[in-house]
Amino acid sequence: VSDSQHPRVTGSSMVRFAADEVETESGQEYRLRCSLLPLRVNIDQDTLDFLISYFAFGQTSDIHGAVADVKQKEATADIDASLSSSLPKDATKHQPIVLTQGGTVDDDHANSTDDTIYFQAVDIRAFKIKIDYWPKRINFSELYEGSAFEAINLFAYEALEVDLRRIQTHGVNGVDNLLQIIALSWKDDIIKKQLHKCLAGVAIPPLNTLASVGSSFGGLVLVPLDQYQKDGRIIHGVKRGTSNFVRTVTVEALSTASKFAMATQTILEHADDIITPVDRSAVSMSMGSTQLVAHTGRKGSKRFGSQPKNTQDGLEQAADSFAKGVKSAVQTVIALPLREYETKGTTSAVKSAIRAVPVAFLRPMIGATEAMSYTLLGLRNSVDPEIRQNFEQKYKKK
């Protein structure tokens, strides 16, 4: 999830999976054990729909009927000695979810077909996951019917972090049933106990900013208390909590300001598209493709994938953006009327110059807002370089 918060041991595997085959009178049975490192996922709705279709969630009869007797209780005993002996002692600070399908194990096994894999015991360790999810469409008919899954597509989610708790289950016929039980169990746990984290992950600046600041504000009390319980150095804990709070407030303030600058730039660009008296064919004849991109002020995903490394880099990119905005305005106000004069005469040149007056104000403003966003991003990335690394990994260059 985060290299600083969850450092990875050199050579450690992202997934550890073990399957024990057991011979019984009824046939072959399996015991599975699985553990995962914290995961960072960037996904959109199309990819999610493909994964759901690929793993065939919901193709069997009724998910709720398969786990109608799902119960959560404290794990007072391990599934068996061989299963528990292979697990680390600090498995999780949360109580595991213990699941069992309806009916006895012998009944379930007797009802299974020869091709069905029978899982005698399954143990999936708890792990963290941080998700960036971008919806593309909404099925309003399913939303009106009360589909909780479709309600997810109402908002985009950024840095949504949840804990997928440990699951212990036994007596499961088939991979499909196992996947359904796991998915439904995690969904129920998130809805019941971690819904506030989902709200904090909504990609709306007031919500995620307030959530981050509120969490760090709580650290002003929790961090010193935790430090005092460990070694009694409460002053050291106060320093750590205060430092984290100031750093979080600074980063969130700079991030929010840069987002407002980008939003302002986008509005000005739309206004420029409406009032610009530019003939695209004429511009393309007098300007190269690279200059034309700079002329329109479009940066695409560059502002996310190629962020300034530090304050100095941010100032350099800011100066370059402002210079391009001024150059673009000069090109529209002077060069185009001059071309109109050479091709169509004085009257056409005067009309072109008059229509280009608003551009003389808009283009430098676009460059100034873009320069401000780069400056703020440079300051933020100087305070927290890990944010830039995350964005570069998310918006990789092709």
PAPAKOL-177871 format. One record per residue (C-alpha): residue number from 1; residue in three letters; x, y, z. Coordinates in pm, 1 decimal, always signed. Each point is the difference from the previous one (the first is absolute). Example, Ala and Ser with C-alpha at 12.3 -4.5 7.8 and 13.67 -1.06 7.14 Angstrom:
2
<rec 1 "Ala" <+1230.0 -450.0 +780.0>>
<rec 2 "Ser" <+137.0 +344.0 -66.0>>
END
This chain:
398
<rec 1 "Val" <+0.0 +0.0 +0.0>>
<rec 2 "Ser" <+279.0 +237.9 +96.0>>
<rec 3 "Asp" <+373.1 -68.2 -0.4>>
<rec 4 "Ser" <+51.4 +218.9 +304.1>>
<rec 5 "Gln" <-289.8 -136.1 +205.7>>
<rec 6 "His" <+35.6 -361.8 -112.6>>
<rec 7 "Pro" <+362.5 -64.6 -96.9>>
<rec 8 "Arg" <+46.7 -319.4 -197.9>>
<rec 9 "Val" <+257.7 -252.6 +112.4>>
<rec 10 "Thr" <+258.1 -63.6 -270.4>>
<rec 11 "Gly" <-84.4 -312.3 -194.7>>
<rec 12 "Ser" <-344.1 -41.6 +155.1>>
<rec 13 "Ser" <-273.1 -141.2 -222.6>>
<rec 14 "Met" <-312.0 +201.4 -80.2>>
<rec 15 "Val" <-215.9 -314.3 +30.2>>
<rec 16 "Arg" <+61.0 -313.8 +200.4>>
<rec 17 "Phe" <-224.5 -288.7 -87.0>>
<rec 18 "Ala" <+8.6 -353.3 +140.0>>
<rec 19 "Ala" <-231.1 -291.2 -81.5>>
<rec 20 "Asp" <+2.5 -330.0 +188.3>>
<rec 21 "Glu" <-164.5 -300.6 -160.5>>
<rec 22 "Val" <-169.5 -235.5 +244.7>>
<rec 23 "Glu" <-114.8 -352.3 -85.3>>
<rec 24 "Thr" <-327.8 -97.4 +168.2>>
<rec 25 "Glu" <-254.0 -276.5 -42.3>>
<rec 26 "Ser" <-215.5 +231.8 -208.9>>
<rec 27 "Gly" <+286.0 +101.3 -226.5>>
<rec 28 "Gln" <+253.6 +281.7 -26.9>>
<rec 29 "Glu" <-45.4 +310.6 +211.9>>
<rec 30 "Tyr" <+207.3 +315.3 +17.8>>
<rec 31 "Arg" <+117.4 +238.8 +268.9>>
<rec 32 "Leu" <+102.3 +344.7 -122.0>>
<rec 33 "Arg" <+203.5 +272.1 +166.6>>
<rec 34 "Cys" <+58.3 +340.2 -157.7>>
<rec 35 "Ser" <+164.9 +325.1 +107.7>>
<rec 36 "Leu" <+56.9 +322.0 -194.6>>
<rec 37 "Leu" <+206.1 +313.7 +44.7>>
<rec 38 "Pro" <-182.0 +335.9 -2.4>>
<rec 39 "Leu" <-129.4 +72.6 -351.0>>
<rec 40 "Arg" <-26.5 +323.3 -201.7>>
<rec 41 "Val" <-263.9 -20.7 -275.6>>
<rec 42 "Asn" <-82.4 +246.7 -279.3>>
<rec 43 "Ile" <-313.3 -114.5 -181.2>>
<rec 44 "Asp" <-288.8 +135.9 -205.8>>
<rec 45 "Gln" <-352.0 -127.8 -50.3>>
<rec 46 "Asp" <+74.3 -187.4 -323.2>>
<rec 47 "Thr" <+279.7 -196.5 +162.7>>
<rec 48 "Leu" <-214.0 -76.5 +302.8>>
<rec 49 "Asp" <-286.2 -125.3 -218.4>>
<rec 50 "Phe" <+243.4 -223.8 -186.9>>
<rec 51 "Leu" <+139.6 -147.6 +321.3>>
<rec 52 "Ile" <-348.9 -66.9 +136.0>>
<rec 53 "Ser" <-99.3 -170.8 -324.3>>
<rec 54 "Tyr" <+326.7 -194.4 -15.0>>
<rec 55 "Phe" <-29.2 -144.8 +347.1>>
<rec 56 "Ala" <-372.8 -61.6 -53.8>>
<rec 57 "Phe" <-121.3 +155.4 +323.5>>
<rec 58 "Gly" <-371.0 -63.2 +37.9>>
<rec 59 "Gln" <-32.4 -264.3 -274.5>>
<rec 60 "Thr" <-100.7 -272.4 +243.6>>
<rec 61 "Ser" <-341.4 -16.8 +160.7>>
<rec 62 "Asp" <-16.7 +251.4 +283.0>>
<rec 63 "Ile" <+293.3 +155.8 +182.5>>
<rec 64 "His" <-202.9 +82.8 +303.4>>
<rec 65 "Gly" <-138.6 -351.4 +15.9>>
<rec 66 "Ala" <+350.3 -142.3 -9.0>>
<rec 67 "Val" <+99.8 +203.4 +301.9>>
<rec 68 "Ala" <-332.4 +30.0 +178.9>>
<rec 69 "Asp" <+151.7 -146.7 +312.1>>
<rec 70 "Val" <+315.2 +213.6 -4.7>>
<rec 71 "Lys" <+95.0 +91.0 +354.6>>
<rec 72 "Gln" <+267.8 +218.6 +151.6>>
<rec 73 "Lys" <+146.0 -110.9 +327.1>>
<rec 74 "Glu" <+320.9 +7.2 +191.3>>
<rec 75 "Ala" <+254.9 -261.4 -109.7>>
<rec 76 "Thr" <+52.1 -201.4 +317.0>>
<rec 77 "Ala" <+162.6 -291.0 -178.3>>
<rec 78 "Asp" <+193.9 -52.7 -320.5>>
<rec 79 "Ile" <-144.5 -197.2 -287.1>>
<rec 80 "Asp" <+257.8 -266.3 +65.0>>
<rec 81 "Ala" <+351.1 -27.4 +136.1>>
<rec 82 "Ser" <+174.5 -19.0 -333.7>>
<rec 83 "Leu" <-185.0 +304.5 -134.7>>
<rec 84 "Ser" <+66.9 +226.1 +295.6>>
<rec 85 "Ser" <+361.7 -103.3 +51.2>>
<rec 86 "Ser" <+101.3 +149.4 -335.6>>
<rec 87 "Leu" <-145.3 +344.7 +77.2>>
<rec 88 "Pro" <+200.9 +279.6 +165.7>>
<rec 89 "Lys" <-92.6 +82.3 +355.2>>
<rec 90 "Asp" <-95.6 +359.5 -77.3>>
<rec 91 "Ala" <-259.0 -104.5 -255.6>>
<rec 92 "Thr" <-226.2 +302.1 +48.4>>
<rec 93 "Lys" <-120.0 +224.8 +273.7>>
<rec 94 "His" <-359.2 -54.5 -119.6>>
<rec 95 "Gln" <-203.8 -306.2 +75.7>>
<rec 96 "Pro" <-30.3 -225.2 -306.6>>
<rec 97 "Ile" <-326.6 -63.4 -179.8>>
<rec 98 "Val" <-89.0 -366.7 +41.9>>
<rec 99 "Leu" <-232.2 -127.0 -269.9>>
<rec 100 "Thr" <-172.8 -329.0 -68.5>>
<rec 101 "Gln" <-254.7 -99.9 -260.2>>
<rec 102 "Gly" <-336.4 -145.3 +93.2>>
<rec 103 "Gly" <-5.8 -368.9 +76.6>>
<rec 104 "Thr" <+266.7 -222.1 +140.6>>
<rec 105 "Val" <+332.3 -58.7 -164.0>>
<rec 106 "Asp" <-86.8 -359.5 -84.6>>
<rec 107 "Asp" <-332.2 +101.8 -158.6>>
<rec 108 "Asp" <+168.1 +265.9 -212.9>>
<rec 109 "His" <+266.9 -240.8 -113.9>>
<rec 110 "Ala" <-252.8 -265.3 -83.3>>
<rec 111 "Asn" <-194.1 +244.4 -218.3>>
<rec 112 "Ser" <+308.7 +107.8 -194.4>>
<rec 113 "Thr" <+71.7 -135.5 -346.8>>
<rec 114 "Asp" <+316.6 -175.7 -102.6>>
<rec 115 "Asp" <+131.1 +310.7 -179.6>>
<rec 116 "Thr" <-68.4 +236.9 +289.3>>
<rec 117 "Ile" <+293.7 +98.2 +217.1>>
<rec 118 "Tyr" <-87.7 -44.6 +363.7>>
<rec 119 "Phe" <+169.5 +238.2 +244.0>>
<rec 120 "Gln" <+27.2 -149.5 +343.5>>
<rec 121 "Ala" <+149.2 +317.2 +147.3>>
<rec 122 "Val" <+98.5 +344.0 -133.2>>
<rec 123 "Asp" <+190.2 +270.8 +186.2>>
<rec 124 "Ile" <+58.7 +340.3 -160.6>>
<rec 125 "Arg" <+208.4 +240.8 +201.8>>
<rec 126 "Ala" <-106.6 +360.7 +47.8>>
<rec 127 "Phe" <+160.3 +265.6 -221.5>>
<rec 128 "Lys" <-39.1 +364.4 -96.0>>
<rec 129 "Ile" <-95.3 +131.9 -340.8>>
<rec 130 "Lys" <+3.6 +356.3 -136.2>>
<rec 131 "Ile" <-214.1 +64.7 -306.7>>
<rec 132 "Asp" <-39.4 +269.5 -263.7>>
<rec 133 "Tyr" <-326.8 -66.0 -185.3>>
<rec 134 "Trp" <-142.8 +201.9 -289.5>>
<rec 135 "Pro" <-360.6 -71.8 -110.3>>
<rec 136 "Lys" <-107.1 +60.5 -360.0>>
<rec 137 "Arg" <-375.2 -58.9 -1.3>>
<rec 138 "Ile" <-296.4 -55.5 +230.8>>
<rec 139 "Asn" <-285.0 -247.9 -41.0>>
<rec 140 "Phe" <-286.3 +206.5 +142.9>>
<rec 141 "Ser" <-248.2 -285.8 -15.5>>
<rec 142 "Glu" <+213.0 -210.8 +234.3>>
<rec 143 "Leu" <+65.5 +307.1 +213.5>>
<rec 144 "Tyr" <-374.2 +59.4 +42.5>>
<rec 145 "Glu" <-37.2 -363.8 +103.4>>
<rec 146 "Gly" <+240.2 +62.3 +287.1>>
<rec 147 "Ser" <+315.7 -160.8 -137.8>>
<rec 148 "Ala" <+280.8 +80.8 +242.2>>
<rec 149 "Phe" <+258.0 -98.4 -260.4>>
<rec 150 "Glu" <-138.3 +249.6 -251.9>>
<rec 151 "Ala" <+7.1 +274.9 +263.2>>
<rec 152 "Ile" <+378.4 -30.5 -4.8>>
<rec 153 "Asn" <+2.2 +138.5 -354.6>>
<rec 154 "Leu" <-146.9 +331.5 +113.9>>
<rec 155 "Phe" <+343.3 +126.5 +104.7>>
<rec 156 "Ala" <+364.1 -46.8 -82.9>>
<rec 157 "Tyr" <+220.5 -126.7 +281.8>>
<rec 158 "Glu" <+355.5 +103.2 +66.9>>
<rec 159 "Ala" <+233.6 -163.0 +254.3>>
<rec 160 "Leu" <-285.8 -201.4 +150.5>>
<rec 161 "Glu" <+164.6 -219.6 +263.9>>
<rec 162 "Val" <-184.7 -290.0 +163.3>>
<rec 163 "Asp" <+96.5 -301.3 +208.5>>
<rec 164 "Leu" <-106.6 -335.5 -141.3>>
<rec 165 "Arg" <-28.1 -211.4 +311.1>>
<rec 166 "Arg" <+110.8 -354.7 +53.2>>
<rec 167 "Ile" <-240.2 -268.5 -121.0>>
<rec 168 "Gln" <-17.4 -356.7 +120.5>>
<rec 169 "Thr" <-247.6 -233.1 -167.5>>
<rec 170 "His" <-46.9 -372.9 -40.6>>
<rec 171 "Gly" <-222.8 -242.3 -184.3>>
<rec 172 "Val" <-23.3 +181.8 -335.1>>
<rec 173 "Asn" <-80.1 -168.2 -331.9>>
<rec 174 "Gly" <+152.7 +161.8 -308.5>>
<rec 175 "Val" <+211.1 +304.1 -73.8>>
<rec 176 "Asp" <-301.5 +212.7 -94.0>>
<rec 177 "Asn" <-164.2 -52.4 +337.8>>
<rec 178 "Leu" <+326.0 +80.3 +176.5>>
<rec 179 "Leu" <+46.5 +325.4 -192.1>>
<rec 180 "Gln" <-360.5 +99.7 +65.2>>
<rec 181 "Ile" <+33.2 -60.5 +372.9>>
<rec 182 "Ile" <+322.5 +202.1 +18.1>>
<rec 183 "Ala" <-140.0 +292.1 -203.1>>
<rec 184 "Leu" <-325.3 +19.8 +196.1>>
<rec 185 "Ser" <+179.2 -26.6 +334.3>>
<rec 186 "Trp" <+240.0 +283.2 -79.9>>
<rec 187 "Lys" <-286.3 +211.4 -137.7>>
<rec 188 "Asp" <-206.8 -44.5 +316.0>>
<rec 189 "Asp" <+295.9 +80.9 +223.8>>
<rec 190 "Ile" <+80.2 +318.1 -196.3>>
<rec 191 "Ile" <-362.9 +118.7 +3.8>>
<rec 192 "Lys" <-42.4 -65.8 +372.0>>
<rec 193 "Lys" <+334.1 +120.2 +136.3>>
<rec 194 "Gln" <+194.2 +198.3 -262.7>>
<rec 195 "Leu" <-258.7 +206.1 -182.1>>
<rec 196 "His" <+158.1 +320.6 +135.0>>
<rec 197 "Lys" <+321.0 -89.6 -184.0>>
<rec 198 "Cys" <-196.2 -28.1 -323.6>>
<rec 199 "Leu" <-146.6 +345.9 +54.8>>
<rec 200 "Ala" <+346.6 +138.5 +72.2>>
<rec 201 "Gly" <+125.1 -148.0 -329.2>>
<rec 202 "Val" <-251.6 +185.5 -217.6>>
<rec 203 "Ala" <+198.4 +215.3 -242.8>>
<rec 204 "Ile" <-166.8 +328.1 +100.0>>
<rec 205 "Pro" <+250.4 +251.1 +144.0>>
<rec 206 "Pro" <-197.0 +101.5 +311.7>>
<rec 207 "Leu" <-65.2 -359.7 +105.9>>
<rec 208 "Asn" <+339.8 -160.6 -49.6>>
<rec 209 "Thr" <+182.5 +308.0 +125.4>>
<rec 210 "Leu" <-204.9 +19.1 +319.0>>
<rec 211 "Ala" <+40.8 -374.8 +50.6>>
<rec 212 "Ser" <+379.3 +21.3 -27.6>>
<rec 213 "Val" <+23.0 +302.2 +228.2>>
<rec 214 "Gly" <-238.8 -157.1 +250.7>>
<rec 215 "Ser" <+200.5 -322.2 +7.6>>
<rec 216 "Ser" <+325.6 +186.4 +60.9>>
<rec 217 "Phe" <-172.1 +212.2 +264.9>>
<rec 218 "Gly" <-95.1 -318.3 +182.8>>
<rec 219 "Gly" <+365.7 -95.8 -15.0>>
<rec 220 "Leu" <+80.9 +294.3 +226.9>>
<rec 221 "Val" <-150.9 -208.8 +280.4>>
<rec 222 "Leu" <+42.3 -357.4 -118.7>>
<rec 223 "Val" <+366.7 +17.5 -101.0>>
<rec 224 "Pro" <+124.2 +133.6 +337.8>>
<rec 225 "Leu" <-220.2 -251.7 +181.1>>
<rec 226 "Asp" <+136.0 -287.2 -206.8>>
<rec 227 "Gln" <+357.7 +121.2 +50.4>>
<rec 228 "Tyr" <-56.5 +25.0 +375.0>>
<rec 229 "Gln" <-129.6 -356.3 +14.9>>
<rec 230 "Lys" <+303.4 -124.9 -190.6>>
<rec 231 "Asp" <+292.5 +164.8 +177.8>>
<rec 232 "Gly" <-137.0 +287.5 +207.8>>
<rec 233 "Arg" <+147.1 +273.3 -226.5>>
<rec 234 "Ile" <-312.7 +210.2 -22.5>>
<rec 235 "Ile" <+188.4 +314.2 -112.4>>
<rec 236 "His" <+136.2 -189.3 -298.1>>
<rec 237 "Gly" <-355.0 -109.7 -82.2>>
<rec 238 "Val" <-127.8 +357.0 +21.2>>
<rec 239 "Lys" <+272.3 +111.7 -242.6>>
<rec 240 "Arg" <-88.0 -277.6 -243.0>>
<rec 241 "Gly" <-373.5 +70.2 +15.6>>
<rec 242 "Thr" <+49.2 +374.3 -44.4>>
<rec 243 "Ser" <+241.9 -49.8 -288.4>>
<rec 244 "Asn" <-240.8 -233.0 -178.9>>
<rec 245 "Phe" <-289.3 +241.9 +52.4>>
<rec 246 "Val" <+189.3 +303.5 -133.6>>
<rec 247 "Arg" <+128.2 -201.7 -295.6>>
<rec 248 "Thr" <-347.7 -129.5 -86.1>>
<rec 249 "Val" <-159.3 +344.7 +23.1>>
<rec 250 "Thr" <+272.8 +147.3 -221.5>>
<rec 251 "Val" <-28.2 -272.6 -262.8>>
<rec 252 "Glu" <-380.3 +13.7 -9.8>>
<rec 253 "Ala" <-3.4 +379.8 -23.2>>
<rec 254 "Leu" <+246.0 -2.6 -291.5>>
<rec 255 "Ser" <-186.5 -285.5 -172.7>>
<rec 256 "Thr" <-336.1 +175.5 +32.6>>
<rec 257 "Ala" <+141.6 +330.4 -126.0>>
<rec 258 "Ser" <+161.0 -170.6 -300.2>>
<rec 259 "Lys" <-330.0 -173.5 -84.8>>
<rec 260 "Phe" <-182.6 +333.8 +6.7>>
<rec 261 "Ala" <+269.3 +146.0 -226.7>>
<rec 262 "Met" <-42.6 -289.6 -243.8>>
<rec 263 "Ala" <-378.2 +41.0 +8.1>>
<rec 264 "Thr" <+33.6 +371.6 -72.6>>
<rec 265 "Gln" <+235.3 -77.2 -288.0>>
<rec 266 "Thr" <-252.3 -245.5 -145.2>>
<rec 267 "Ile" <-280.4 +258.3 +19.3>>
<rec 268 "Leu" <+215.6 +260.9 -171.8>>
<rec 269 "Glu" <+93.9 -249.7 -271.3>>
<rec 270 "His" <-367.6 -72.6 -68.9>>
<rec 271 "Ala" <-68.3 +373.1 -17.9>>
<rec 272 "Asp" <+292.7 +36.5 -237.4>>
<rec 273 "Asp" <-142.1 -272.7 -224.2>>
<rec 274 "Ile" <-331.9 +184.2 -17.4>>
<rec 275 "Ile" <+125.1 +348.7 -86.6>>
<rec 276 "Thr" <+322.5 -75.1 -185.4>>
<rec 277 "Pro" <-27.7 +122.8 -359.5>>
<rec 278 "Val" <+268.3 -243.5 -115.4>>
<rec 279 "Asp" <-33.6 -192.4 -323.1>>
<rec 280 "Arg" <+153.0 -333.7 +91.4>>
<rec 281 "Ser" <+107.7 -71.3 -356.0>>
<rec 282 "Ala" <+174.1 +337.1 -22.6>>
<rec 283 "Val" <+170.1 -50.3 +331.6>>
<rec 284 "Ser" <+117.9 -349.1 -93.7>>
<rec 285 "Met" <+151.9 +141.5 -320.0>>
<rec 286 "Ser" <+202.1 +260.3 +191.6>>
<rec 287 "Met" <+84.1 -212.1 +303.9>>
<rec 288 "Gly" <+141.9 -347.0 +53.0>>
<rec 289 "Ser" <-189.1 -272.9 +183.0>>
<rec 290 "Thr" <+198.7 +56.8 +318.8>>
<rec 291 "Gln" <-64.7 +374.2 -14.4>>
<rec 292 "Leu" <-369.2 -62.6 -63.5>>
<rec 293 "Val" <-27.6 -202.1 +320.6>>
<rec 294 "Ala" <+167.8 +282.7 +188.0>>
<rec 295 "His" <-229.6 +246.0 -177.8>>
<rec 296 "Thr" <-315.6 -168.3 +125.8>>
<rec 297 "Gly" <+146.0 -39.8 +348.0>>
<rec 298 "Arg" <-87.5 -369.7 +28.2>>
<rec 299 "Lys" <+222.8 -205.9 +222.1>>
<rec 300 "Gly" <-204.7 -318.9 +34.2>>
<rec 301 "Ser" <+125.4 -226.6 +271.8>>
<rec 302 "Lys" <+344.6 +161.8 +2.4>>
<rec 303 "Arg" <-89.4 +212.0 +300.5>>
<rec 304 "Phe" <-53.4 -323.7 +194.9>>
<rec 305 "Gly" <+264.4 -231.3 -143.9>>
<rec 306 "Ser" <+281.2 +257.2 -31.9>>
<rec 307 "Gln" <-29.1 +197.0 +318.1>>
<rec 308 "Pro" <+283.5 +225.2 +119.0>>
<rec 309 "Lys" <+245.2 -179.9 +225.5>>
<rec 310 "Asn" <+52.9 +289.5 +238.2>>
<rec 311 "Thr" <-52.5 +372.8 +43.8>>
<rec 312 "Gln" <+275.1 +96.8 -244.2>>
<rec 313 "Asp" <-134.7 -231.3 -269.3>>
<rec 314 "Gly" <-349.3 +137.3 +63.5>>
<rec 315 "Leu" <+117.8 +358.1 -48.4>>
<rec 316 "Glu" <+176.3 -93.4 -323.9>>
<rec 317 "Gln" <-310.8 -167.9 -140.3>>
<rec 318 "Ala" <-210.6 +293.2 +120.0>>
<rec 319 "Ala" <+220.6 +249.3 -186.3>>
<rec 320 "Asp" <-15.7 -214.9 -313.5>>
<rec 321 "Ser" <-381.3 -23.3 +18.2>>
<rec 322 "Phe" <-45.6 +374.3 +44.9>>
<rec 323 "Ala" <+239.6 +72.2 -286.8>>
<rec 324 "Lys" <-195.8 -235.0 -226.6>>
<rec 325 "Gly" <-325.1 +173.1 +94.8>>
<rec 326 "Val" <+139.9 +343.2 -87.4>>
<rec 327 "Lys" <+154.3 -131.0 -322.1>>
<rec 328 "Ser" <-331.7 -155.6 -99.4>>
<rec 329 "Ala" <-181.4 +330.6 +58.2>>
<rec 330 "Val" <+255.5 +188.8 -208.2>>
<rec 331 "Gln" <-33.6 -259.7 -276.1>>
<rec 332 "Thr" <-377.9 +47.5 -9.8>>
<rec 333 "Val" <-7.1 +378.7 +32.5>>
<rec 334 "Ile" <+285.0 +83.9 -239.1>>
<rec 335 "Ala" <+90.3 -289.8 -227.6>>
<rec 336 "Leu" <-354.1 -94.6 -104.7>>
<rec 337 "Pro" <-116.6 +354.0 -85.7>>
<rec 338 "Leu" <+322.5 +40.3 -197.6>>
<rec 339 "Arg" <-77.9 -314.5 -198.6>>
<rec 340 "Glu" <-356.0 +126.2 -55.9>>
<rec 341 "Tyr" <+145.8 +326.6 -131.6>>
<rec 342 "Glu" <+227.8 -182.7 -242.2>>
<rec 343 "Thr" <-274.1 -228.0 -132.0>>
<rec 344 "Lys" <-328.2 +194.4 +25.0>>
<rec 345 "Gly" <+85.8 +364.8 +53.0>>
<rec 346 "Thr" <-23.1 +272.1 +264.9>>
<rec 347 "Thr" <-366.9 -41.3 +92.2>>
<rec 348 "Ser" <+34.6 -369.3 +80.3>>
<rec 349 "Ala" <+317.9 +67.1 +200.0>>
<rec 350 "Val" <-173.0 +266.4 +212.6>>
<rec 351 "Lys" <-294.3 -231.4 +73.5>>
<rec 352 "Ser" <+239.0 -279.6 +97.8>>
<rec 353 "Ala" <+192.1 +231.8 +232.7>>
<rec 354 "Ile" <-320.5 +119.1 +172.3>>
<rec 355 "Arg" <-125.7 -354.8 +50.4>>
<rec 356 "Ala" <+337.7 -98.2 +142.9>>
<rec 357 "Val" <-12.1 +258.3 +281.9>>
<rec 358 "Pro" <-162.2 -238.0 +255.8>>
<rec 359 "Val" <+268.5 -255.7 -81.6>>
<rec 360 "Ala" <+266.2 +252.1 +99.2>>
<rec 361 "Phe" <-138.5 -20.5 +355.2>>
<rec 362 "Leu" <-103.3 -365.7 +15.0>>
<rec 363 "Arg" <+319.3 -168.3 -122.3>>
<rec 364 "Pro" <+229.5 +166.9 +257.5>>
<rec 365 "Met" <-257.2 -79.0 +271.4>>
<rec 366 "Ile" <+1.7 -364.3 -108.5>>
<rec 367 "Gly" <+377.9 -1.0 +16.1>>
<rec 368 "Ala" <-5.8 +169.5 +341.1>>
<rec 369 "Thr" <-243.7 -251.3 +152.1>>
<rec 370 "Glu" <+200.7 -288.9 -140.4>>
<rec 371 "Ala" <+315.5 +157.4 +138.5>>
<rec 372 "Met" <-164.3 +32.0 +340.4>>
<rec 373 "Ser" <-103.7 -366.8 -3.7>>
<rec 374 "Tyr" <+354.2 -111.5 -86.3>>
<rec 375 "Thr" <+144.1 +218.8 +275.3>>
<rec 376 "Leu" <-239.7 -140.8 +260.0>>
<rec 377 "Leu" <+65.0 -356.7 -116.1>>
<rec 378 "Gly" <+373.0 +58.3 +26.5>>
<rec 379 "Leu" <-38.4 +124.3 +356.2>>
<rec 380 "Arg" <-221.3 -296.1 +92.0>>
<rec 381 "Asn" <+235.5 -253.9 -153.8>>
<rec 382 "Ser" <+288.6 +153.1 +191.0>>
<rec 383 "Val" <-189.0 -56.4 +324.9>>
<rec 384 "Asp" <-117.5 -352.5 -94.1>>
<rec 385 "Pro" <+196.6 -155.8 -291.9>>
<rec 386 "Glu" <-196.1 -325.1 +29.8>>
<rec 387 "Ile" <-309.4 +167.5 -150.3>>
<rec 388 "Arg" <+187.5 +74.0 -322.7>>
<rec 389 "Gln" <+125.1 -358.9 -16.5>>
<rec 390 "Asn" <-355.3 -129.4 +38.0>>
<rec 391 "Phe" <-125.4 +225.2 -280.6>>
<rec 392 "Glu" <+284.8 -101.9 -229.3>>
<rec 393 "Gln" <-79.9 -366.3 +58.8>>
<rec 394 "Lys" <-368.3 +64.4 -57.5>>
<rec 395 "Tyr" <+41.2 +207.8 -320.3>>
<rec 396 "Lys" <+285.9 -187.0 -163.1>>
<rec 397 "Lys" <+129.9 +127.4 -330.1>>
<rec 398 "Lys" <-63.2 -227.8 -294.9>>
END
